[in-house]
Amino acid sequence: MTLSNSPLRVLVKTYANGLLDRTQYLEIRSQLLRKLSSSGHISHEDLQNFLKIHQDTENNETRSRYSASDWVIIILGVMAASTLVYIFLA
């Protein structure tokens, strides 16, 4: 593995290209450095695994969070749809 394609350098390039935000970058970097200190080496597979794990947790978090304003908009939409159905069928 050369210096130009090390997993840490790939992570930095991913962050620089805007594919990760700062929090994601710091968390993945700390996980890679923790693995490096415990096992003595890291691979591209380790980076891919950490990226995949982090993307899966991000997707799960965004699906389950609705704010109060989101629920108000949903309820108003359902009410508007039911009103239109009542008008057209009456």
DSSP file with accessible surface (Angstrom, degrees, kcal/mol):
  #  RESIDUE AA STRUCTURE BP1 BP2  ACC     N-H-->O    O-->H-N    N-H-->O    O-->H-N    TCO  KAPPA ALPHA  PHI   PSI    X-CA   Y-CA   Z-CA
    1    1 A M              0   0  148      0, 0.0     2,-0.2     0, 0.0     5,-0.1   0.000 360.0 360.0 360.0 127.3    0.0    0.0    0.0
    2    2 A T    >   -     0   0   82      1,-0.1     3,-0.9     3,-0.0     4,-0.1  -0.499 360.0-108.9 -93.0 168.6    1.5    3.3   -1.0
    3    3 A L  G >  S+     0   0  131      1,-0.2     3,-1.1    -2,-0.2     6,-0.1   0.851 113.4  62.3 -65.2 -31.4    1.0    6.6    0.8
    4    4 A S  G 3  S+     0   0   74      1,-0.2    -1,-0.2     5,-0.1     0, 0.0   0.719 112.6  32.9 -73.2 -18.4   -1.2    8.0   -2.0
    5    5 A N  G <  S+     0   0   72     -3,-0.9    -1,-0.2     4,-0.1    -2,-0.2   0.052  81.3 138.5-126.9  29.0   -3.9    5.4   -1.6
    6    6 A S    <>  -     0   0   25     -3,-1.1     4,-2.4     1,-0.1     5,-0.2  -0.347  64.7-113.6 -69.8 154.7   -3.9    4.6    2.1
    7    7 A P  H  > S+     0   0    2      0, 0.0     4,-2.3     0, 0.0     5,-0.1   0.881 117.2  52.6 -58.6 -36.5   -7.4    4.3    3.7
    8    8 A L  H  > S+     0   0   52      2,-0.2     4,-2.3     1,-0.2     5,-0.1   0.904 109.5  48.6 -66.8 -38.4   -6.8    7.4    5.8
    9    9 A R  H  > S+     0   0  107      2,-0.2     4,-2.5     1,-0.2    -1,-0.2   0.904 110.2  51.3 -67.8 -38.9   -6.0    9.4    2.7
   10   10 A V  H  X S+     0   0   42     -4,-2.4     4,-2.4     2,-0.2    -2,-0.2   0.914 109.5  51.4 -62.6 -40.0   -9.1    8.1    0.9
   11   11 A L  H  X S+     0   0    1     -4,-2.3     4,-2.3    -5,-0.2    -2,-0.2   0.925 109.7  49.0 -62.3 -43.8  -11.1    9.1    3.9
   12   12 A V  H  X S+     0   0   66     -4,-2.3     4,-2.9     1,-0.2    -2,-0.2   0.920 111.3  49.5 -63.2 -41.9   -9.7   12.6    3.8
   13   13 A K  H  X S+     0   0  110     -4,-2.5     4,-2.0     2,-0.2    -1,-0.2   0.893 109.3  52.6 -64.9 -37.7  -10.4   12.9    0.1
   14   14 A T  H  <>S+     0   0   25     -4,-2.4     5,-2.0     2,-0.2     6,-0.6   0.921 112.5  45.0 -62.6 -42.6  -14.0   11.7    0.7
   15   15 A Y  H ><5S+     0   0   78     -4,-2.3     3,-1.5     1,-0.2     5,-0.2   0.919 111.5  52.5 -66.7 -42.1  -14.4   14.4    3.3
   16   16 A A  H 3<5S+     0   0   76     -4,-2.9    -1,-0.2     1,-0.3    -2,-0.2   0.834 105.2  55.4 -65.2 -31.4  -12.7   17.1    1.0
   17   17 A N  T 3<5S-     0   0  125     -4,-2.0    -1,-0.3    -5,-0.2    -2,-0.2   0.470 118.2-112.2 -80.9  -1.2  -15.1   16.2   -1.8
   18   18 A G  T < 5S+     0   0   58     -3,-1.5    -3,-0.2    -4,-0.2    -2,-0.1   0.636  83.0 123.2  84.1  14.5  -18.1   16.9    0.4
   19   19 A L  S   <S+     0   0  124     -5,-2.0     2,-0.3    -6,-0.2    -4,-0.2   0.683  76.2  37.3 -81.1 -17.4  -19.3   13.3    0.6
   20   20 A L  S    S-     0   0   15     -6,-0.6    -2,-0.2    -5,-0.2     2,-0.1  -0.965  79.4-132.0-129.0 147.2  -19.1   13.3    4.4
   21   21 A D     >  -     0   0   81     -2,-0.3     4,-2.6     1,-0.1     5,-0.2  -0.427  38.7 -96.1 -88.4 175.7  -19.8   16.1    6.9
   22   22 A R  H  > S+     0   0  152      1,-0.2     4,-2.8     2,-0.2     5,-0.2   0.900 122.4  51.2 -62.5 -40.6  -17.3   16.9    9.7
   23   23 A T  H  > S+     0   0  100      1,-0.2     4,-2.3     2,-0.2    -1,-0.2   0.930 112.1  46.4 -63.5 -44.6  -19.0   14.8   12.3
   24   24 A Q  H  > S+     0   0   29      2,-0.2     4,-2.6     1,-0.2     5,-0.3   0.925 112.7  50.9 -62.6 -44.6  -19.1   11.7   10.1
   25   25 A Y  H  X S+     0   0   27     -4,-2.6     4,-2.7     1,-0.2     5,-0.2   0.938 111.4  46.8 -59.4 -47.5  -15.5   12.3    9.1
   26   26 A L  H  X S+     0   0   56     -4,-2.8     4,-2.3     1,-0.2    -1,-0.2   0.899 113.1  49.0 -64.9 -38.5  -14.3   12.6   12.7
   27   27 A E  H  X S+     0   0   80     -4,-2.3     4,-2.0    -5,-0.2    -1,-0.2   0.944 114.3  43.9 -67.3 -45.5  -16.2    9.5   13.9
   28   28 A I  H  X S+     0   0    0     -4,-2.6     4,-2.6     2,-0.2     5,-0.2   0.913 113.2  52.5 -67.1 -39.7  -14.9    7.3   11.1
   29   29 A R  H  X S+     0   0   97     -4,-2.7     4,-2.8    -5,-0.3     5,-0.2   0.930 109.0  49.4 -62.3 -42.6  -11.4    8.6   11.5
   30   30 A S  H  X S+     0   0   45     -4,-2.3     4,-2.3    -5,-0.2    -1,-0.2   0.897 110.8  50.4 -65.5 -36.5  -11.4    7.8   15.2
   31   31 A Q  H  X S+     0   0   41     -4,-2.0     4,-2.2     2,-0.2    -1,-0.2   0.921 112.0  47.4 -65.5 -41.8  -12.7    4.3   14.5
   32   32 A L  H  X S+     0   0    0     -4,-2.6     4,-2.7     2,-0.2    -2,-0.2   0.922 113.1  47.8 -64.7 -43.1   -9.9    3.7   11.9
   33   33 A L  H  X S+     0   0   75     -4,-2.8     4,-2.6     2,-0.2    -1,-0.2   0.878 110.1  52.9 -66.9 -34.7   -7.2    5.1   14.2
   34   34 A R  H  X S+     0   0  151     -4,-2.3     4,-1.8    -5,-0.2    -1,-0.2   0.925 111.8  45.7 -63.9 -43.5   -8.6    2.9   17.1
   35   35 A K  H  X>S+     0   0   62     -4,-2.2     4,-3.0     2,-0.2     5,-0.5   0.911 111.8  52.4 -66.4 -39.6   -8.4   -0.2   14.8
   36   36 A L  H  X5S+     0   0   61     -4,-2.7     4,-2.0     1,-0.2    -2,-0.2   0.919 110.6  47.1 -62.9 -41.4   -4.9    0.9   13.7
   37   37 A S  H  <5S+     0   0   99     -4,-2.6    -1,-0.2     1,-0.2    -2,-0.2   0.839 117.6  42.6 -71.2 -30.0   -3.7    1.2   17.3
   38   38 A S  H  <5S+     0   0   97     -4,-1.8    -2,-0.2    -5,-0.2    -1,-0.2   0.906 130.1  21.5 -83.7 -40.2   -5.2   -2.2   18.3
   39   39 A S  H  <5S-     0   0   51     -4,-3.0    -3,-0.2    -5,-0.2    -2,-0.2   0.651  95.5-124.7-104.5 -18.3   -4.2   -4.3   15.3
   40   40 A G  S  <<S+     0   0   58     -4,-2.0     2,-0.3    -5,-0.5    -4,-0.2   0.354  82.3  51.5  93.1  -8.7   -1.3   -2.4   13.7
   41   41 A H        -     0   0  120     -6,-0.4     2,-0.3     2,-0.0    -2,-0.1  -0.991  57.9-159.8-156.3 155.6   -2.8   -2.1   10.3
   42   42 A I        -     0   0   15     -2,-0.3     2,-0.3    -3,-0.1   -34,-0.1  -0.953  11.8-157.8-133.5 154.2   -5.9   -1.0    8.5
   43   43 A S     >  -     0   0   35     -2,-0.3     4,-1.6   -37,-0.1     3,-0.2  -0.768  35.7-103.9-125.4 173.0   -7.2   -1.8    5.0
   44   44 A H  H  > S+     0   0   70     -2,-0.3     4,-2.7     1,-0.2     5,-0.2   0.826 120.9  60.5 -65.4 -29.9   -9.5   -0.3    2.5
   45   45 A E  H  > S+     0   0  145      2,-0.2     4,-2.6     1,-0.2    -1,-0.2   0.886 101.6  52.6 -64.4 -38.1  -12.1   -3.0    3.5
   46   46 A D  H  > S+     0   0   25      2,-0.2     4,-2.5     1,-0.2    -2,-0.2   0.928 110.1  48.1 -61.9 -44.7  -12.0   -1.6    7.0
   47   47 A L  H  X S+     0   0    0     -4,-1.6     4,-2.7     1,-0.2    -2,-0.2   0.935 112.0  48.9 -61.2 -45.3  -12.7    1.9    5.6
   48   48 A Q  H  X S+     0   0  110     -4,-2.7     4,-2.6     1,-0.2    -1,-0.2   0.898 110.9  50.9 -62.5 -40.0  -15.6    0.6    3.5
   49   49 A N  H  X S+     0   0   90     -4,-2.6     4,-2.8     2,-0.2    -1,-0.2   0.929 111.6  46.6 -63.1 -45.1  -17.1   -1.3    6.5
   50   50 A F  H  X S+     0   0   40     -4,-2.5     4,-2.4     2,-0.2    -2,-0.2   0.901 113.2  49.4 -65.6 -38.9  -17.0    1.8    8.7
   51   51 A L  H  X S+     0   0   22     -4,-2.7     4,-2.5    -5,-0.2    -2,-0.2   0.928 113.0  47.1 -63.9 -42.9  -18.5    4.0    5.9
   52   52 A K  H  X S+     0   0  119     -4,-2.6     4,-2.5    -5,-0.2    -2,-0.2   0.924 112.2  49.2 -66.0 -43.8  -21.2    1.4    5.3
   53   53 A I  H  X S+     0   0   93     -4,-2.8     4,-2.1     1,-0.2    -1,-0.2   0.931 113.2  47.5 -60.7 -43.3  -22.0    1.1    9.0
   54   54 A H  H  X S+     0   0   10     -4,-2.4     4,-2.1     1,-0.2    -2,-0.2   0.891 111.5  49.8 -68.6 -37.6  -22.2    4.8    9.4
   55   55 A Q  H  X S+     0   0  112     -4,-2.5     4,-2.4     2,-0.2    -1,-0.2   0.904 109.7  51.9 -66.4 -39.8  -24.4    5.3    6.3
   56   56 A D  H  X S+     0   0   70     -4,-2.5     4,-1.9     1,-0.2    -2,-0.2   0.917 111.4  46.1 -63.6 -41.4  -26.8    2.6    7.6
   57   57 A T  H  X S+     0   0   56     -4,-2.1     4,-2.0     2,-0.2    -1,-0.2   0.887 111.9  51.7 -70.1 -35.4  -27.1    4.3   11.0
   58   58 A E  H  X S+     0   0   55     -4,-2.1     4,-2.1     1,-0.2    -2,-0.2   0.921 109.8  49.3 -64.5 -43.2  -27.6    7.7    9.3
   59   59 A N  H  X S+     0   0   75     -4,-2.4     4,-1.4     1,-0.2    -2,-0.2   0.900 111.0  49.6 -64.1 -39.9  -30.4    6.3    7.1
   60   60 A N  H  X S+     0   0   95     -4,-1.9     4,-1.1     1,-0.2    -1,-0.2   0.885 111.0  49.9 -66.7 -37.9  -32.2    4.7   10.1
   61   61 A E  H  X S+     0   0   89     -4,-2.0     4,-0.6     1,-0.2    -2,-0.2   0.901 110.2  48.8 -68.6 -40.3  -32.0    7.9   12.1
   62   62 A T  H  < S+     0   0   77     -4,-2.1     3,-0.3     1,-0.2    -1,-0.2   0.812 107.5  55.8 -74.3 -25.8  -33.4   10.1    9.4
   63   63 A R  H  < S+     0   0  162     -4,-1.4    -1,-0.2     1,-0.2    -2,-0.2   0.853 109.7  44.2 -71.6 -34.4  -36.3    7.8    8.7
   64   64 A S  H  < S+     0   0   90     -4,-1.1     2,-0.7    -3,-0.2    -1,-0.2   0.519  93.4  88.8 -94.6  -3.7  -37.7    7.7   12.2
   65   65 A R     <  +     0   0  159     -4,-0.6     2,-0.4    -3,-0.3    -1,-0.0  -0.846  43.1 163.4-104.3 115.2  -37.4   11.4   13.1
   66   66 A Y        -     0   0  133     -2,-0.7     2,-0.1     4,-0.0    -3,-0.0  -0.998  27.1-139.6-122.8 133.5  -40.4   13.7   12.3
   67   67 A S     >  -     0   0   57     -2,-0.4     4,-1.8     1,-0.1     5,-0.2  -0.322  29.7-102.2 -83.6 173.4  -40.7   17.1   13.9
   68   68 A A  H  > S+     0   0   79      1,-0.2     4,-2.2     2,-0.2     5,-0.2   0.895 122.9  54.5 -63.8 -37.5  -43.9   18.6   15.2
   69   69 A S  H  > S+     0   0   71      1,-0.2     4,-2.2     2,-0.2    -1,-0.2   0.865 104.5  55.0 -67.1 -33.3  -44.2   20.8   12.2
   70   70 A D  H  > S+     0   0   63      2,-0.2     4,-2.3     1,-0.2    -1,-0.2   0.925 108.6  48.0 -62.1 -44.1  -43.9   17.7    9.9
   71   71 A W  H  X S+     0   0  130     -4,-1.8     4,-2.6     2,-0.2    -2,-0.2   0.884 109.4  53.2 -65.8 -36.1  -46.8   16.1   11.7
   72   72 A V  H  X S+     0   0   82     -4,-2.2     4,-2.7     2,-0.2     5,-0.2   0.938 110.3  47.6 -63.2 -43.4  -48.9   19.3   11.4
   73   73 A I  H  X S+     0   0  112     -4,-2.2     4,-2.3     2,-0.2    -2,-0.2   0.913 112.0  50.0 -64.8 -40.7  -48.3   19.4    7.6
   74   74 A I  H  X S+     0   0   73     -4,-2.3     4,-2.3     2,-0.2    -2,-0.2   0.941 112.4  46.7 -63.5 -45.6  -49.2   15.7    7.3
   75   75 A I  H  X S+     0   0   94     -4,-2.6     4,-2.6     1,-0.2    -2,-0.2   0.920 112.1  50.2 -64.6 -42.6  -52.4   16.2    9.3
   76   76 A L  H  X S+     0   0  102     -4,-2.7     4,-2.5     1,-0.2    -1,-0.2   0.895 110.2  51.4 -63.5 -37.3  -53.4   19.3    7.3
   77   77 A G  H  X S+     0   0   42     -4,-2.3     4,-2.4    -5,-0.2    -2,-0.2   0.913 110.5  47.4 -64.8 -42.8  -52.7   17.4    4.0
   78   78 A V  H  X S+     0   0   96     -4,-2.3     4,-2.6     2,-0.2    -2,-0.2   0.917 112.6  49.9 -65.2 -40.8  -55.0   14.5    5.1
   79   79 A M  H  X S+     0   0  107     -4,-2.6     4,-2.3     2,-0.2    -2,-0.2   0.917 111.2  48.8 -63.8 -41.7  -57.7   17.0    6.2
   80   80 A A  H  X S+     0   0   53     -4,-2.5     4,-2.3     2,-0.2    -2,-0.2   0.916 111.8  49.4 -65.0 -41.8  -57.5   18.8    2.8
   81   81 A A  H  X S+     0   0   53     -4,-2.4     4,-2.2     1,-0.2    -2,-0.2   0.925 111.7  47.8 -64.4 -42.4  -57.7   15.6    0.9
   82   82 A S  H  X S+     0   0   68     -4,-2.6     4,-2.3     1,-0.2    -1,-0.2   0.884 110.3  52.9 -68.3 -33.9  -60.7   14.4    2.9
   83   83 A T  H  X S+     0   0   77     -4,-2.3     4,-2.6     2,-0.2    -1,-0.2   0.920 109.3  49.0 -64.6 -43.3  -62.4   17.7    2.4
   84   84 A L  H  X S+     0   0   92     -4,-2.3     4,-2.6     2,-0.2     5,-0.2   0.904 110.4  50.8 -64.1 -39.5  -61.9   17.5   -1.4
   85   85 A V  H  X S+     0   0   83     -4,-2.2     4,-2.1     2,-0.2    -2,-0.2   0.932 111.0  48.9 -62.8 -43.0  -63.3   14.0   -1.4
   86   86 A Y  H  X S+     0   0  173     -4,-2.3     4,-1.4     1,-0.2    -2,-0.2   0.921 112.5  48.1 -63.9 -41.2  -66.3   15.2    0.6
   87   87 A I  H  < S+     0   0  102     -4,-2.6    -2,-0.2     1,-0.2    -1,-0.2   0.922 114.3  45.0 -65.8 -45.4  -66.9   18.1   -1.8
   88   88 A F  H  < S+     0   0  162     -4,-2.6    -1,-0.2     1,-0.2    -2,-0.2   0.827 117.4  43.9 -71.8 -29.2  -66.6   16.0   -5.0
   89   89 A L  H  <        0   0  146     -4,-2.1    -1,-0.2    -5,-0.2    -2,-0.2   0.662 360.0 360.0 -90.5 -14.6  -68.8   13.2   -3.7
   90   90 A A     <        0   0   98     -4,-1.4    -3,-0.0    -5,-0.2    -4,-0.0  -0.222 360.0 360.0 -85.4 360.0  -71.5   15.4   -2.2
